[in-house]
């Protein structure tokens, strides 16, 4: 339980740190590049540790890991951090928390899985919650003090769309990784896929920015260290260790504190508004995801 809590709080802080770094004039590509540059050695170490004594990777394994790393960690991270440039951390976290419902929908569309009416109802409740918060921000865009680089209805719609695409991309990774996890193990796959993503993020930075752009203000550097260690590597390990001890269902339920922690930190550290609409939307999202986990 403690590991699941640590993992949820670690993931919850990612958006807060990103918004704080944006206030120093850096963009999403720079934030992600520093995050991955600092986390990459630890992911490589993770993959080596988990792969000791294991069979060597086949060509098929390498190609699959490359695709999973692209979709699950590189593309989803870039889309997420770009989206955070336009919307509040609260809305971003609620959209990402819809992940289990996206996995369910993809399983129906891609794998032709059967889903019960109760599961669709749970997903609908969660989507209604996000629509409540999204509609509120669309009509009353967040102030620039919340860390947004641009405000207005169009910026809110763009940011929400980017984060939604991020969540769908990561859900595709979760759906496609089942067979590979069974063969390689979750720790080894996470280390390898994250290492691939780290390299891709650094290549992305070099393509769109000069190397001199890696020189960032000192506060951004320290927040990047926190982002890489406390909000990336540590929560990944903590959640996997929690799942080993209490199972995925209970770990997921404990993870419900994540959106609540993000909203609380957003209000306290970023000055984001906390309204009745955000409260109602958050309750609906948590209720829907909780019901989906139970009925699944």
C-alpha positions as CSV (number, residue, x, y, z in Angstrom):
1,X,0.0,0.0,0.0
2,X,2.8,2.4,0.9
3,X,4.6,1.7,-2.4
4,X,1.4,2.3,-4.4
5,X,0.9,5.6,-2.5
6,X,4.5,6.7,-3.3
7,X,4.1,5.8,-6.9
8,X,0.8,7.7,-7.2
9,X,2.2,10.8,-5.6
10,X,5.4,10.6,-7.7
11,X,3.3,10.6,-10.9
12,X,1.1,13.3,-9.6
13,X,4.0,15.7,-9.2
14,X,5.2,15.5,-12.9
15,X,2.7,18.0,-14.2
16,X,3.3,20.4,-11.4
17,X,7.1,20.5,-12.0
18,X,6.5,20.9,-15.7
19,X,4.2,23.9,-15.2
20,X,6.8,25.5,-12.8
21,X,9.6,25.0,-15.4
22,X,7.5,26.6,-18.1
23,X,7.4,29.7,-16.1
24,X,11.2,30.0,-16.7
25,X,10.8,30.2,-20.5
26,X,11.6,26.6,-21.5
27,X,9.4,24.6,-23.8
28,X,8.1,21.0,-23.7
29,X,10.9,19.5,-25.8
30,X,13.5,20.9,-23.4
31,X,11.7,19.7,-20.3
32,X,11.3,16.2,-21.7
33,X,14.9,16.1,-22.9
34,X,16.3,16.9,-19.5
35,X,13.9,14.5,-17.9
36,X,15.0,11.7,-20.1
37,X,18.7,12.6,-20.1
38,X,18.8,12.3,-16.3
39,X,16.6,9.2,-16.1
40,X,18.2,7.3,-19.0
41,X,21.2,5.9,-17.1
42,X,18.8,4.5,-14.4
43,X,16.6,2.9,-17.0
44,X,19.6,1.3,-18.7
45,X,20.7,0.0,-15.3
46,X,17.1,-1.3,-14.7
47,X,17.1,-3.2,-18.0
48,X,20.6,-4.7,-17.3
49,X,19.6,-5.7,-13.7
50,X,16.4,-7.4,-14.8
51,X,18.0,-9.1,-17.8
52,X,20.9,-10.8,-15.9
53,X,20.9,-14.5,-16.8
54,X,17.9,-14.1,-19.1
55,X,17.9,-15.2,-22.8
56,X,19.3,-12.7,-25.2
57,X,16.7,-10.5,-27.1
58,X,15.6,-11.8,-30.5
59,X,15.2,-9.5,-33.5
60,X,11.5,-9.6,-33.0
61,X,11.9,-8.6,-29.4
62,X,14.1,-5.7,-30.4
63,X,11.6,-4.4,-33.0
64,X,8.7,-4.8,-30.6
65,X,10.5,-3.0,-27.8
66,X,11.4,-0.2,-30.2
67,X,7.7,0.2,-31.2
68,X,6.6,0.1,-27.5
69,X,9.2,2.6,-26.5
70,X,8.1,4.9,-29.2
71,X,4.4,4.7,-28.4
72,X,4.4,4.2,-24.7
73,X,7.1,6.6,-23.5
74,X,8.4,8.8,-26.3
75,X,5.2,9.8,-28.1
76,X,3.0,9.8,-25.0
77,X,5.5,12.0,-23.1
78,X,5.9,14.5,-25.8
79,X,2.2,14.9,-26.4
80,X,1.5,15.1,-22.6
81,X,4.1,17.8,-22.0
82,X,3.0,19.8,-25.0
83,X,-0.6,19.6,-23.8
84,X,0.5,20.9,-20.4
85,X,1.6,24.1,-22.0
86,X,-2.1,25.0,-22.6
87,X,-4.2,23.4,-19.9
88,X,-4.2,23.2,-16.1
89,X,-2.5,20.3,-14.4
90,X,-5.8,19.3,-12.9
91,X,-7.5,18.7,-16.3
92,X,-4.4,17.0,-17.6
93,X,-4.3,14.5,-14.7
94,X,-8.0,13.7,-15.1
95,X,-7.7,13.0,-18.8
96,X,-4.7,10.7,-18.2
97,X,-6.6,8.9,-15.4
98,X,-9.1,7.8,-18.1
99,X,-6.3,5.3,-19.2
100,X,-8.2,2.1,-18.1
101,X,-11.3,3.2,-20.2
102,X,-9.1,3.8,-23.3
103,X,-7.5,0.4,-22.9
104,X,-11.0,-1.1,-22.7
105,X,-12.1,0.7,-25.9
106,X,-9.0,-0.3,-27.8
107,X,-9.5,-3.9,-26.7
108,X,-13.0,-3.8,-28.1
109,X,-11.9,-2.1,-31.4
110,X,-8.6,-3.9,-32.0
111,X,-9.0,-7.3,-30.2
112,X,-12.8,-7.6,-30.6
113,X,-13.1,-8.2,-26.8
114,X,-16.6,-8.3,-25.3
115,X,-17.5,-5.6,-22.8
116,X,-20.5,-5.6,-20.5
117,X,-23.0,-2.8,-20.2
118,X,-21.8,-2.1,-16.7
119,X,-18.3,-1.5,-18.0
120,X,-19.6,0.9,-20.6
121,X,-21.6,2.7,-17.9
122,X,-18.4,3.1,-15.8
123,X,-16.5,4.5,-18.7
124,X,-19.3,6.9,-19.5
125,X,-19.3,8.2,-16.0
126,X,-15.6,8.9,-16.2
127,X,-15.9,10.7,-19.6
128,X,-18.7,12.8,-18.2
129,X,-16.4,13.9,-15.4
130,X,-13.7,15.0,-17.8
131,X,-16.3,16.8,-20.0
132,X,-17.5,18.8,-17.0
133,X,-14.0,20.1,-16.2
134,X,-13.1,20.6,-19.9
135,X,-16.3,22.5,-20.5
136,X,-15.6,24.7,-17.5
137,X,-12.1,25.5,-18.7
138,X,-13.4,26.1,-22.2
139,X,-15.8,28.7,-21.1
140,X,-13.5,30.2,-18.4
141,X,-9.9,29.6,-19.6
142,X,-7.2,29.3,-16.9
143,X,-5.2,32.4,-16.2
144,X,-1.6,32.6,-17.3
145,X,-0.6,32.4,-13.7
146,X,-1.4,28.7,-13.8
147,X,1.6,28.2,-16.1
148,X,-0.1,28.2,-19.5
149,X,1.8,29.7,-22.4
150,X,-1.4,30.6,-24.1
151,X,-5.0,31.0,-23.0
152,X,-8.4,31.0,-24.6
153,X,-10.9,28.4,-25.8
154,X,-8.7,27.3,-28.8
155,X,-5.7,26.8,-26.5
156,X,-7.7,24.8,-24.0
157,X,-9.1,22.6,-26.8
158,X,-5.6,22.0,-28.3
159,X,-4.1,21.2,-24.9
160,X,-6.9,18.7,-24.0
161,X,-6.6,17.1,-27.5
162,X,-2.8,16.6,-27.0
163,X,-3.1,15.1,-23.6
164,X,-6.0,12.9,-24.8
165,X,-3.7,11.6,-27.7
166,X,-1.0,11.0,-25.1
167,X,-3.4,8.9,-23.0
168,X,-4.5,6.9,-26.0
169,X,-0.9,6.3,-27.1
170,X,0.1,5.0,-23.7
171,X,-3.1,2.8,-23.6
172,X,-2.0,1.3,-26.8
173,X,1.3,0.5,-25.3
174,X,-0.4,-1.2,-22.3
175,X,-2.6,-3.2,-24.6
176,X,0.2,-4.4,-26.9
177,X,2.8,-5.1,-24.1
178,X,1.0,-8.0,-22.5
179,X,2.7,-10.8,-24.5
180,X,6.1,-9.1,-24.1
181,X,5.7,-8.6,-20.4
182,X,5.0,-12.3,-20.0
183,X,8.1,-13.2,-21.9
184,X,10.6,-10.6,-20.7
185,X,9.2,-9.4,-17.3
186,X,7.8,-6.0,-16.5
187,X,11.0,-4.5,-15.1
188,X,13.1,-5.5,-18.0
189,X,10.6,-4.3,-20.6
190,X,10.1,-1.0,-18.8
191,X,13.8,-0.4,-18.6
192,X,14.4,-1.3,-22.3
193,X,11.4,0.6,-23.6
194,X,12.1,3.7,-21.5
195,X,15.8,3.6,-22.7
196,X,14.6,3.6,-26.3
197,X,12.2,6.5,-25.5
198,X,15.1,8.4,-23.8
199,X,17.2,8.2,-26.9
200,X,14.3,9.3,-29.1
201,X,13.6,12.3,-26.9
202,X,17.2,13.4,-27.1
203,X,17.2,13.0,-30.8
204,X,14.0,15.1,-31.0
205,X,15.7,17.8,-29.0
206,X,18.7,17.9,-31.3
207,X,16.5,18.1,-34.4
208,X,14.4,21.0,-33.2
209,X,16.8,22.9,-31.0
210,X,20.5,23.8,-31.0
211,X,22.6,22.2,-28.3
212,X,23.0,25.6,-26.6
213,X,19.4,25.3,-25.7
214,X,20.3,22.7,-23.1
215,X,21.6,25.5,-21.0
216,X,18.7,26.2,-18.8
217,X,18.2,28.3,-15.6
218,X,19.3,26.8,-12.4
219,X,15.8,26.3,-11.0
220,X,14.9,24.3,-14.1
221,X,17.9,22.1,-13.6
222,X,17.0,21.2,-10.1
223,X,13.4,20.6,-11.0
224,X,14.6,18.4,-13.9
225,X,16.5,16.3,-11.3
226,X,13.3,16.0,-9.2
227,X,11.3,15.2,-12.4
228,X,13.6,12.4,-13.5
229,X,14.1,10.8,-10.1
230,X,11.0,11.4,-8.0
231,X,8.4,11.7,-10.8
232,X,9.7,9.2,-13.4
233,X,12.1,6.4,-12.2
234,X,10.9,6.1,-8.6
235,X,7.2,5.9,-9.2
236,X,7.7,3.3,-12.0
237,X,9.6,1.1,-9.6
238,X,7.3,1.7,-6.7
239,X,4.1,0.8,-8.7
240,X,5.7,-2.4,-10.1
241,X,6.8,-3.4,-6.6
242,X,3.3,-2.6,-5.3
243,X,1.6,-4.7,-8.0
244,X,3.9,-7.7,-7.1
245,X,2.7,-7.4,-3.4
246,X,-1.0,-6.4,-3.5
247,X,-2.0,-7.0,-7.1
248,X,-3.0,-4.6,-9.9
249,X,-6.6,-4.1,-8.8
250,X,-5.8,-2.7,-5.3
251,X,-2.8,-0.8,-6.7
252,X,-5.1,0.9,-9.1
253,X,-7.6,1.8,-6.4
254,X,-4.8,3.3,-4.2
255,X,-3.6,5.2,-7.3
256,X,-6.9,7.2,-7.1
257,X,-5.0,9.6,-4.8
258,X,-3.0,10.7,-7.8
259,X,-5.5,13.1,-9.4
260,X,-6.5,14.4,-6.0
261,X,-2.8,15.1,-5.2
262,X,-2.3,16.8,-8.6
263,X,-5.3,19.1,-8.1
264,X,-4.2,20.0,-4.5
265,X,-0.7,20.8,-5.6
266,X,-2.0,22.7,-8.6
267,X,-4.1,24.9,-6.3
268,X,-1.4,25.4,-3.7
269,X,1.8,25.7,-5.9
270,X,0.4,27.0,-9.2
271,X,-2.5,29.1,-8.1
272,X,-4.9,27.1,-10.2
273,X,-8.6,27.6,-9.4
274,X,-10.6,25.0,-7.5
275,X,-14.3,25.3,-8.3
276,X,-17.4,23.2,-7.9
277,X,-17.1,22.1,-11.5
278,X,-13.6,20.6,-10.9
279,X,-14.9,18.9,-7.7
280,X,-17.8,17.3,-9.5
281,X,-15.7,16.3,-12.5
282,X,-13.0,14.7,-10.3
283,X,-15.6,12.7,-8.3
284,X,-17.2,11.4,-11.5
285,X,-13.8,10.4,-13.0
286,X,-12.7,8.6,-9.9
287,X,-16.1,6.9,-9.5
288,X,-16.1,5.7,-13.1
289,X,-12.6,4.3,-13.0
290,X,-13.2,2.7,-9.6
291,X,-16.4,1.0,-10.9
292,X,-14.6,-0.1,-14.0
293,X,-11.8,-1.7,-12.0
294,X,-14.4,-3.4,-9.8
295,X,-16.7,-4.7,-12.5
296,X,-13.8,-5.8,-14.7
